[in-house]
């Protein structure tokens, strides 16, 4: 019997960019086996070395997680659809707080469209005015979320960020403007938010969120809105919310796809119930490597703001126990069921996480200061490459980025083979008898490091990684080329 397997954007490079793959199978396990047999590069993303499905990749049959069915032995029926969903980085009050502030004449005018909604009304607007919401990140997701929360009349918004505004942020981080480039994101965001709503109280935390400060910062907020861009901080936000009993309005984005849910609400699942473990460091590309459609965080961030408002009002049907998937390119929404895992170490019946842990270690991220020195034989600086080219040294430059990136800028003489295609195109590379040194590069060095590891495993011992990628080449060798 033929069945469709829906492939998410991050994994499509390994299925020849197909969104749907037809396979013949009787069970989910047979379907995944047929899929990974046809597309070999996909296997390492779905299965660990021991042959078990990776815990950071969820498989759904229609809208049910197979972990709560018969797992890979789950039988397939006519019309069943399999979805692969990888990780891409207390309840709400039901009555107005006793000390909820009264509305001013200006409030009645500003929020008049809220006040005539029976689901909001005067009492609901007072709850919003009394509410305290913490936005973790003032970037792509935090920008639209914070703007709409401020416009809706949320009384206090906390912002955590420690970056400065860059020109490349402006394509999606709409809270900032061109004149803010180089400025602290918190200063820029506060200026924009208070211009929109002068009555808003903004609490700024210009610091990196860590296990040492998260509980202190989170305490006292009614909802935490997760706008993080890395897995270590995402798990930290989740665990801190669970420990403090604060609902977590979750969102994540990559290329054209987004996810949204509400975690850590009373009796609902947390992020660890969905993804018990993070993917290995570097396996899932960041938005800086994979790109993101500029309007996508606007949609997901606005959904996060909507869920936050519903939690504050204590009404509607929040995304508790539901994962909302959005595909901007094909313009479609899908919804999958989530369940609280009774064995979850954070929110389960017998939790083992009773304090915040080392999340960088948990996610396999080694701090720069503690990172082991790279093997000098596996790294080449841009200055060394330039010298080799000037002296006519035997060099083969392999670019493992995508064709659209190559169009923006490239090192003269380089050969483009995207990383996902590399395992099937090894025959195009200099063979054992070729004396040329194989120098591999990408945008910043992450993808090329994976490529070098793969090449060494396949016997290409002369492969070397270009430290810093083409951005380092442009910064220090050829500044005439555009950066991205």
N, C-alpha and C positions, 0 to 999 in steps of 0.2 A: 504494500500500500504506500502511495506517495504522500509525503508530508512536507510542509514548508518550515524551514528554520529561518527566523528573522535575525539578521546580523546587525549589531549596533555599529555606529560610525567608527569607533576606535579599532574594531576588528575587521573592517571591510578591506583594508589593504591586503589582508591575508586570504581573502576570498575573491580576488580579482575585482574588488570594488562592487561586488554584488550585495544588494540589500536583502535578498531572499534566495535561499538555496533549496532546491527540491531534492529530497532524499527518499529512498525506499527503506522502510523500517517498520518493525512491529512494536518496538519499545523506544523510550527516550534514549537509552544507552546505545541501541543500534543506530539511531539517527545521528547521534554525536560521533559514533565511530565512523559512519559513512561520510559525515561531513569532514572530519579530520583526516580521513584517508584521501579524500579528494583534494583537500587543501592542507598540505603537510605543515605549513608555517603556522596554522591556527592551533595545532595541538599543544604547543608549549604554553599558550595563553589560557587554555582550558584545563589542562591536566598538569599535575605536579609530577616529579620524577618517579614517585611511587605508583603512578597510574591513576590516582584518585583525582576527582574534580577539585579544582582550586576553590578555596573557601571565599575568595573575593570575587568569584564569578557565580552568579545565580542563574539557574535555568528554570524557566516557567513553562508549564503546559497550559496553554490558553491564559488564564489569569491566576493560576495556582502554582506556588513554589513546589518543585518536585521533592524538596526535603520533607514536605508534609504529606506527600503521597507515597509512592513506592520507590522514590529516588530514580536511579537509572533503569530500574526494572519496571517503571510505570508504563503500562500498556497504552498504545496509541489507538484512537478510534477515528472514524471517518471525519475529516474536516479539522482535526486537531492541529494546532499551530504551536511550535516550540519557539520560545524567545530566549535569547542569551542577554543577560543584564549584568554587565561588569560594573565595578566601582570606578568612577571617573575622577586630588586633597580631594510632674504634678498636673494636674488638670487646670482648666481655666476657671476663673472666678465665676460664680453664678449669681451673685448679688453685688450691688454697688458697694465698694468699701465704705466703712462708716465715715472715714474722713475725706471722702471724695469731694473735691472742690466744687463750689457753685460756679455756674456759668456766668460770665459777664455779658453786658449788652453787646460788646464786640463779638463775643463767642456766638451769640444767637444769630448775628448777621453772617459771620464767617462760615458757620457750620449748618446753615439753614437747610441745605439739601440732605444732611444727615438727620436733622431733627424731625423732618417729616417722614422719615422711614420708621415704621413701627418697630422694626428690629433693632433700631439704634435709639432714637428718641433722646430726650433730655438725660435720662439715667445712663444710657449707653455713652453719650458724649462726655458725661462726667467721669465715667470709667476710663475713657480714652485720655482725658485730661490728667487723671491720677496715675496713669500707667507709666511704667518704666521699662523701656525696651533697649537691649544691648545688641548692637550690630558689630559682629566680628568681621572687620574688613570694611574699608571705604573704597572698594574697587568696583568691579563689574556688577556684582550682585548687590553689594551694599549701597551703591549709588541710587538706583531706582527705588529700592526698598526704603531707604532712609528718607528720600524725598516724599514718597507717598505717605509714610508714617507721620512726617512733620505736617504735611498738608491735611491729614486726617484729624489732627489735633492731639496726637500722643504727647503727653506733657513733658516727658524726659526721654531723650535718646542718648545712649552711650555709644561711643565709637572707639574701636581698638584698631590701630594701624601704626606702622612706623616707617612707611615709605614716603618718598617724594613723588610728585606728579611728573610723569614722563609724557612726551608727545605721543608715544604709541598707546598710552592709556585712553586718549581722547576719543578713539573710535567706538568705545563702549562705556566708559566710565563717565556718565553724563552729569555727574555732580560737579565735575571739574571743567575748567575752560582753558583756552589757550594761554591766557595771561597767568594761569596758575602753574605752568610748567616750571619745575624746579622748586616749587613751594611744598611744604608739608601737606600731605593729603588731609590730615586732621584739620589744619588751619583752613585749607580750601573748602572742605566739606562743611565745617561749622559756619563759615561765612555764607555759603549758599543756603544752608538750612535755616539760619536765623533771618536771612533776607526773605525767605519764603514765609516764615512764621516767626515773627519777633517774640512771641510769647514762649517759644520752645526753649527748654533748658537742655543744653548739650554738655555732656560729660565726656571729656577726651582722655584717652589712655594711649599716649604715644610710646608704646613699648611692644616688645614681642611677647605674645601670650605663651606662658610656660606653665609647667606643673606647679611651680612655686607661687605664681600669682593668680592663677585662674579662679580658684575658689573665692579669693578675696575680692576680685573684680566682679565676678558674676553675682555674688550674694547681694540680694536686695532688688534684683531685676525680676520682672514678671515673665518675660519671654526673652530668649536668646535667639537671634537670627544669624544663622551660620552662613557667612559669605566667604569662607576660607578657600584657599587654592592649593592646599597640600594635605596629604593623608594624616601626617602626624598631628597637625592642628585640628583636623576634623575629628579624630578619635579623642583628642583632649577635650574638645568642646562637648562631645557626646557624654563622656564620662563625668565631666564636671556638672553637666545638666542633670544627669541621673542622680548623682550624689546629693545635689541640692534640691531636687524635685522641681526643676524649672523646665518647661517645655521648650523644645528646640525646633525652630522653623528652619528646615533643611532645604538647601538647594545646591545643585552642582551643574556644571555646563562643560561641553566639549564640542568644538566645531559647530555642528548644527543641532545638537541634541542636548536636552536638559532633563533633570530629575528634580522632583520636589516631594516633600513629605513633612510630617510632624512627628518628631521622636521625643522620647522621654516624658510623654504625657501619662497621666494616671491610667494604669492598666493597659497601656499601649506599648508597642515595641520601641526599641532604641536602635541606633545606627548599627550597633554590633549584632543585633538580631538579623539585620539584612546582610551585613558583611562582617563575619566574625573576625576575619584577619585582613590586613592590607595586602595589596599586591607587592611583590618584591620591588625594592627601590629601582626606579628607572624603567620598569616594564611598561607602565602606562605613561604616555607622553603628556607633557603639560600643554596648556593653551599656547605658551610661547613657542612650542615646537609644532603642535598640531593645528593651531589657529582657532579662532572662534568668530562666528558671525556677530557683528556688532550689536544687532538688536536682540540676540538670544538672551543675554543676561537681563535685558529689560523685561522680557516676558517672565523669566523664572524669578527674578527679584521682585516683580510685582505680585506674583503668586505667593511668594514668601510674606510680603507685606499684607496681602489679603488674609492669609492664614493667621498671621499675628493679630490682626484686628479682630478676627472671629474668636480667637482664644481670649482676648481681653474682654470682648462683649459677652462671652459665654454662650454664644449662639451659633446657628448654622451647623454645618457638618464638616469639621476640620479633617485634614488629611491624616488622621490617626488610623494606623492599620492599613494605609493605602499608599502606594507609590505611584505618583503621576509621572508619566514619560511624555516628553514633547519632542517632536521632530519638526523643526522649522522648515527644512528643505522640502519635505513632502506635505507640510502643514497638517499634522495630525497629532491628536492626544490619545494616549492609552493609559489604562489604570490597571495596576496589579495589586493583589491582596498581600498584606504583610501580617505576620503573626508574631506576638511576643514569644521568644524562645525561652521556655522554662529553664533551660540549661545555660542561658546567657550569663557570662561572668559579671556583667554590669547590672542588668535589670532582672535577671532570672529569679527563680524561687530561692536559690541559695547562692547569692552573689559572692564572688571571690575578690572583686575589685572594690575595696573599701577606702582607697586613697588613690590619688593620681600617681601615675607611673612615669617612667622615662619613655615618652612617645616617639622620640627619634630612634631610640634603640628598638622599640616595638615595631616600627615601620622600616627598620633596616637602614636608617639614615645615619651616617657617621658624621658628626660635626667636623667642620673643616679643620679645626685645631687638632683633632684627634685622628684625622684620616691618615692612613699609612702613606708614605711617600710612594708615588708611582714608579714603576720600573722604568729607569731612564731609557732602556732599550725599546719601550713601547710608546714613548711620547716624542713628538717633534714640535718645536716651537715654530711660529710663523717666520721668525728671523732665520732659523736654520733652513726652512723650506726655501725662502727667498735666496739664500746663499747657494743652495743646491741648484736652483734654476739658473742663477746667474753664471755658475761655473759649468753648466751643461751636464751636471750629474745625472746618472740614470735614475729617473723618478717617474712613477706612474701615480697620478693624483686621482683618487676615487672619491666622488661626491655622493653621499648616500641620502641626500635630501630628496624632496619631491620636485617634479618638473616645474611647478609654479614658483617654487623657491629659487630654482636655478635661473629662472627668467629674471628675477630681481637682481641677482648678483652672482658671480662665480669666479673662481680662480682660473685664469687663462690656461688652457690645455687640460683642464680636468675632465673626467669622464663621469657621466651621471648614471648611477644605478641605484634607485631607491632602496632603502634598507629592506623593505618587505619583499622585494624581488631578488635580493642578493643570493639567497640560498639556491635559487634556480638559475642563476647566471654566473656561477663561479667559473665556468669554462671560458668566459670572456676576459678573465683577469690574467696577468702574467703568470705563466706556469713555473714549475720547479727549475727549469733551465734558464729562465729569464733573470738577468742580474739587476733589473730595475727594483728600486725600493718602492714598496706599495704604501703610499701615504693616504690615509682616509680622513675625511672631514665631513662635518655637518654644519649646523648653525652655530652651536656653542660647544660641542664636544660630547654630548650624551649619546646620541644615536651612533656616532662614529666609534665610540668606545665599545658599544655592543657589537658593531660590525667587526672591529678588530678581534674581539673575543671569538666570534664565530669563525673568522678567517684563520686564526691560530688553530682552532679545533679542527679545521679542514686542511691543515698542513701549509698554509701560507705564512710561514714564519717570518717573512720580511715585512709584514704589515705593521704599520705604525699609526698612532692616532695624532692628529693635529690639535694641539692644545688650544682651547678657546674657539676652535672652529673658524668659519669665515668671518664672524664678527671681529675676532682678534686680527685676522688678516686685513680687514678694512681699517680697523683702528690704527694699526701700527705699520702697515705696508702700503695699502692702496686706498686712501681716504676718499678718492674720487667716486668710488662705487656707493650706491645707496644701501643703507642699512634698514632692517625690518625687525 
